[in-house]
């Protein structure tokens, strides 16, 4: 995940998204979505808090 942190810092991006076999989680400014929930990513950012 170091490369994702480097990319976010170089491009000055606030939030990163990682798609993984892990469950939902968050590491600092990187949100992890499991593979089965990829379709939820758009909904998550269009309707935060729901």
Jmol script that loads the backbone (N, CA, C; Angstrom):
load data "model"
ATOM      1  N   UNK A   1       0.819  -1.178   0.000  1.00  0.00           N
ATOM      2  CA  UNK A   1       0.000   0.000   0.000  1.00  0.00           C
ATOM      3  C   UNK A   1       0.874   1.258   0.000  1.00  0.00           C
ATOM      4  N   UNK A   2       2.175   1.084   0.125  1.00  0.00           N
ATOM      5  CA  UNK A   2       3.076   2.230   0.087  1.00  0.00           C
ATOM      6  C   UNK A   2       2.961   3.005  -1.214  1.00  0.00           C
ATOM      7  N   UNK A   3       2.824   2.287  -2.315  1.00  0.00           N
ATOM      8  CA  UNK A   3       2.749   2.971  -3.604  1.00  0.00           C
ATOM      9  C   UNK A   3       1.486   3.832  -3.702  1.00  0.00           C
ATOM     10  N   UNK A   4       0.392   3.392  -3.098  1.00  0.00           N
ATOM     11  CA  UNK A   4      -0.834   4.192  -3.104  1.00  0.00           C
ATOM     12  C   UNK A   4      -0.637   5.458  -2.277  1.00  0.00           C
ATOM     13  N   UNK A   5       0.021   5.339  -1.123  1.00  0.00           N
ATOM     14  CA  UNK A   5       0.318   6.520  -0.313  1.00  0.00           C
ATOM     15  C   UNK A   5       1.199   7.496  -1.089  1.00  0.00           C
ATOM     16  N   UNK A   6       2.208   6.990  -1.772  1.00  0.00           N
ATOM     17  CA  UNK A   6       3.088   7.858  -2.564  1.00  0.00           C
ATOM     18  C   UNK A   6       2.319   8.554  -3.674  1.00  0.00           C
ATOM     19  N   UNK A   7       1.480   7.814  -4.367  1.00  0.00           N
ATOM     20  CA  UNK A   7       0.677   8.388  -5.440  1.00  0.00           C
ATOM     21  C   UNK A   7      -0.226   9.501  -4.918  1.00  0.00           C
ATOM     22  N   UNK A   8      -0.903   9.246  -3.797  1.00  0.00           N
ATOM     23  CA  UNK A   8      -1.797  10.251  -3.221  1.00  0.00           C
ATOM     24  C   UNK A   8      -1.029  11.510  -2.834  1.00  0.00           C
ATOM     25  N   UNK A   9       0.156  11.334  -2.255  1.00  0.00           N
ATOM     26  CA  UNK A   9       0.962  12.492  -1.861  1.00  0.00           C
ATOM     27  C   UNK A   9       1.467  13.274  -3.064  1.00  0.00           C
ATOM     28  N   UNK A  10       1.954  12.578  -4.074  1.00  0.00           N
ATOM     29  CA  UNK A  10       2.492  13.261  -5.259  1.00  0.00           C
ATOM     30  C   UNK A  10       1.411  14.027  -6.013  1.00  0.00           C
ATOM     31  N   UNK A  11       0.232  13.451  -6.128  1.00  0.00           N
ATOM     32  CA  UNK A  11      -0.858  14.082  -6.881  1.00  0.00           C
ATOM     33  C   UNK A  11      -1.722  14.982  -6.006  1.00  0.00           C
ATOM     34  N   UNK A  12      -1.391  15.044  -4.703  1.00  0.00           N
ATOM     35  CA  UNK A  12      -2.145  15.854  -3.735  1.00  0.00           C
ATOM     36  C   UNK A  12      -3.633  15.499  -3.722  1.00  0.00           C
ATOM     37  N   UNK A  13      -3.890  14.195  -3.691  1.00  0.00           N
ATOM     38  CA  UNK A  13      -5.255  13.671  -3.626  1.00  0.00           C
ATOM     39  C   UNK A  13      -5.579  13.375  -2.166  1.00  0.00           C
ATOM     40  N   UNK A  14      -6.764  13.745  -1.736  1.00  0.00           N
ATOM     41  CA  UNK A  14      -7.129  13.646  -0.319  1.00  0.00           C
ATOM     42  C   UNK A  14      -7.525  12.227   0.084  1.00  0.00           C
ATOM     43  N   UNK A  15      -8.327  11.552  -0.740  1.00  0.00           N
ATOM     44  CA  UNK A  15      -8.845  10.228  -0.378  1.00  0.00           C
ATOM     45  C   UNK A  15      -8.486   9.212  -1.459  1.00  0.00           C
ATOM     46  N   UNK A  16      -8.016   8.049  -1.026  1.00  0.00           N
ATOM     47  CA  UNK A  16      -7.729   6.963  -1.945  1.00  0.00           C
ATOM     48  C   UNK A  16      -8.708   5.824  -1.739  1.00  0.00           C
ATOM     49  N   UNK A  17      -8.912   5.048  -2.789  1.00  0.00           N
ATOM     50  CA  UNK A  17      -9.805   3.890  -2.712  1.00  0.00           C
ATOM     51  C   UNK A  17      -9.007   2.650  -3.083  1.00  0.00           C
ATOM     52  N   UNK A  18      -9.104   1.650  -2.250  1.00  0.00           N
ATOM     53  CA  UNK A  18      -8.429   0.379  -2.502  1.00  0.00           C
ATOM     54  C   UNK A  18      -9.490  -0.709  -2.587  1.00  0.00           C
ATOM     55  N   UNK A  19      -9.407  -1.516  -3.629  1.00  0.00           N
ATOM     56  CA  UNK A  19     -10.323  -2.644  -3.800  1.00  0.00           C
ATOM     57  C   UNK A  19      -9.540  -3.899  -3.462  1.00  0.00           C
ATOM     58  N   UNK A  20     -10.067  -4.681  -2.522  1.00  0.00           N
ATOM     59  CA  UNK A  20      -9.303  -5.788  -1.980  1.00  0.00           C
ATOM     60  C   UNK A  20     -10.228  -6.932  -1.583  1.00  0.00           C
ATOM     61  N   UNK A  21      -9.630  -8.040  -1.188  1.00  0.00           N
ATOM     62  CA  UNK A  21     -10.402  -9.164  -0.667  1.00  0.00           C
ATOM     63  C   UNK A  21     -10.713  -8.978   0.811  1.00  0.00           C
ATOM     64  N   UNK A  22     -10.181  -7.913   1.418  1.00  0.00           N
ATOM     65  CA  UNK A  22     -10.458  -7.607   2.819  1.00  0.00           C
ATOM     66  C   UNK A  22     -11.896  -7.130   2.984  1.00  0.00           C
ATOM     67  N   UNK A  23     -12.331  -7.035   4.220  1.00  0.00           N
ATOM     68  CA  UNK A  23     -13.620  -6.426   4.523  1.00  0.00           C
ATOM     69  C   UNK A  23     -13.498  -4.911   4.431  1.00  0.00           C
ATOM     70  N   UNK A  24     -14.634  -4.211   4.583  1.00  0.00           N
ATOM     71  CA  UNK A  24     -14.606  -2.750   4.607  1.00  0.00           C
ATOM     72  C   UNK A  24     -13.666  -2.298   5.712  1.00  0.00           C
ATOM     73  N   UNK A  25     -12.820  -1.326   5.406  1.00  0.00           N
ATOM     74  CA  UNK A  25     -11.954  -0.744   6.429  1.00  0.00           C
ATOM     75  C   UNK A  25     -11.415   0.585   5.928  1.00  0.00           C
ATOM     76  N   UNK A  26     -10.659   1.247   6.791  1.00  0.00           N
ATOM     77  CA  UNK A  26     -10.083   2.532   6.423  1.00  0.00           C
ATOM     78  C   UNK A  26      -8.719   2.651   7.083  1.00  0.00           C
ATOM     79  N   UNK A  27      -7.717   3.043   6.315  1.00  0.00           N
ATOM     80  CA  UNK A  27      -6.369   3.280   6.806  1.00  0.00           C
ATOM     81  C   UNK A  27      -6.024   4.731   6.492  1.00  0.00           C
ATOM     82  N   UNK A  28      -5.975   5.548   7.520  1.00  0.00           N
ATOM     83  CA  UNK A  28      -5.724   6.985   7.346  1.00  0.00           C
ATOM     84  C   UNK A  28      -6.671   7.545   6.294  1.00  0.00           C
ATOM     85  N   UNK A  29      -6.155   7.913   5.127  1.00  0.00           N
ATOM     86  CA  UNK A  29      -6.999   8.519   4.092  1.00  0.00           C
ATOM     87  C   UNK A  29      -7.309   7.548   2.945  1.00  0.00           C
ATOM     88  N   UNK A  30      -7.163   6.250   3.194  1.00  0.00           N
ATOM     89  CA  UNK A  30      -7.458   5.237   2.174  1.00  0.00           C
ATOM     90  C   UNK A  30      -8.621   4.370   2.657  1.00  0.00           C
ATOM     91  N   UNK A  31      -9.676   4.348   1.857  1.00  0.00           N
ATOM     92  CA  UNK A  31     -10.832   3.520   2.176  1.00  0.00           C
ATOM     93  C   UNK A  31     -10.737   2.210   1.397  1.00  0.00           C
ATOM     94  N   UNK A  32     -11.002   1.104   2.086  1.00  0.00           N
ATOM     95  CA  UNK A  32     -10.912  -0.221   1.480  1.00  0.00           C
ATOM     96  C   UNK A  32     -12.322  -0.756   1.246  1.00  0.00           C
ATOM     97  N   UNK A  33     -12.574  -1.176   0.015  1.00  0.00           N
ATOM     98  CA  UNK A  33     -13.839  -1.791  -0.359  1.00  0.00           C
ATOM     99  C   UNK A  33     -13.566  -3.229  -0.771  1.00  0.00           C
ATOM    100  N   UNK A  34     -14.354  -4.184  -0.287  1.00  0.00           N
ATOM    101  CA  UNK A  34     -14.187  -5.570  -0.715  1.00  0.00           C
ATOM    102  C   UNK A  34     -14.644  -5.746  -2.166  1.00  0.00           C
ATOM    103  N   UNK A  35     -14.126  -6.758  -2.810  1.00  0.00           N
ATOM    104  CA  UNK A  35     -14.465  -7.002  -4.214  1.00  0.00           C
ATOM    105  C   UNK A  35     -15.966  -7.115  -4.445  1.00  0.00           C
ATOM    106  N   UNK A  36     -16.656  -7.776  -3.526  1.00  0.00           N
ATOM    107  CA  UNK A  36     -18.094  -7.980  -3.734  1.00  0.00           C
ATOM    108  C   UNK A  36     -18.892  -6.677  -3.646  1.00  0.00           C
ATOM    109  N   UNK A  37     -18.280  -5.601  -3.155  1.00  0.00           N
ATOM    110  CA  UNK A  37     -19.008  -4.350  -2.952  1.00  0.00           C
ATOM    111  C   UNK A  37     -18.537  -3.235  -3.886  1.00  0.00           C
ATOM    112  N   UNK A  38     -17.875  -3.584  -4.951  1.00  0.00           N
ATOM    113  CA  UNK A  38     -17.356  -2.567  -5.870  1.00  0.00           C
ATOM    114  C   UNK A  38     -18.477  -1.663  -6.387  1.00  0.00           C
ATOM    115  N   UNK A  39     -19.641  -2.213  -6.614  1.00  0.00           N
ATOM    116  CA  UNK A  39     -20.750  -1.403  -7.124  1.00  0.00           C
ATOM    117  C   UNK A  39     -21.224  -0.374  -6.098  1.00  0.00           C
ATOM    118  N   UNK A  40     -20.859  -0.551  -4.832  1.00  0.00           N
ATOM    119  CA  UNK A  40     -21.264   0.389  -3.785  1.00  0.00           C
ATOM    120  C   UNK A  40     -20.386   1.638  -3.726  1.00  0.00           C
ATOM    121  N   UNK A  41     -19.270   1.647  -4.416  1.00  0.00           N
ATOM    122  CA  UNK A  41     -18.343   2.777  -4.314  1.00  0.00           C
ATOM    123  C   UNK A  41     -19.003   4.065  -4.780  1.00  0.00           C
ATOM    124  N   UNK A  42     -19.652   4.046  -5.914  1.00  0.00           N
ATOM    125  CA  UNK A  42     -20.289   5.253  -6.441  1.00  0.00           C
ATOM    126  C   UNK A  42     -21.378   5.727  -5.489  1.00  0.00           C
ATOM    127  N   UNK A  43     -22.206   4.806  -5.015  1.00  0.00           N
ATOM    128  CA  UNK A  43     -23.267   5.176  -4.076  1.00  0.00           C
ATOM    129  C   UNK A  43     -22.693   5.788  -2.802  1.00  0.00           C
ATOM    130  N   UNK A  44     -21.584   5.242  -2.338  1.00  0.00           N
ATOM    131  CA  UNK A  44     -20.953   5.715  -1.100  1.00  0.00           C
ATOM    132  C   UNK A  44     -20.535   7.183  -1.218  1.00  0.00           C
ATOM    133  N   UNK A  45     -20.019   7.574  -2.356  1.00  0.00           N
ATOM    134  CA  UNK A  45     -19.548   8.945  -2.516  1.00  0.00           C
ATOM    135  C   UNK A  45     -20.618   9.906  -3.016  1.00  0.00           C
ATOM    136  N   UNK A  46     -21.657   9.393  -3.657  1.00  0.00           N
ATOM    137  CA  UNK A  46     -22.754  10.269  -4.078  1.00  0.00           C
ATOM    138  C   UNK A  46     -23.699  10.564  -2.921  1.00  0.00           C
ATOM    139  N   UNK A  47     -23.854   9.607  -2.010  1.00  0.00           N
ATOM    140  CA  UNK A  47     -24.768   9.752  -0.870  1.00  0.00           C
ATOM    141  C   UNK A  47     -24.054   9.432   0.434  1.00  0.00           C
ATOM    142  N   UNK A  48     -23.085  10.247   0.844  1.00  0.00           N
ATOM    143  CA  UNK A  48     -22.357   9.933   2.083  1.00  0.00           C
ATOM    144  C   UNK A  48     -23.300   9.972   3.285  1.00  0.00           C
ATOM    145  N   UNK A  49     -23.076   9.053   4.191  1.00  0.00           N
ATOM    146  CA  UNK A  49     -23.869   9.024   5.406  1.00  0.00           C
ATOM    147  C   UNK A  49     -25.106   8.152   5.330  1.00  0.00           C
ATOM    148  N   UNK A  50     -25.388   7.598   4.162  1.00  0.00           N
ATOM    149  CA  UNK A  50     -26.564   6.727   4.041  1.00  0.00           C
ATOM    150  C   UNK A  50     -26.123   5.293   4.167  1.00  0.00           C
TER     151      UNK A  50
END
end "model"
wireframe off; spacefill off
backbone 0.3
color backbone group
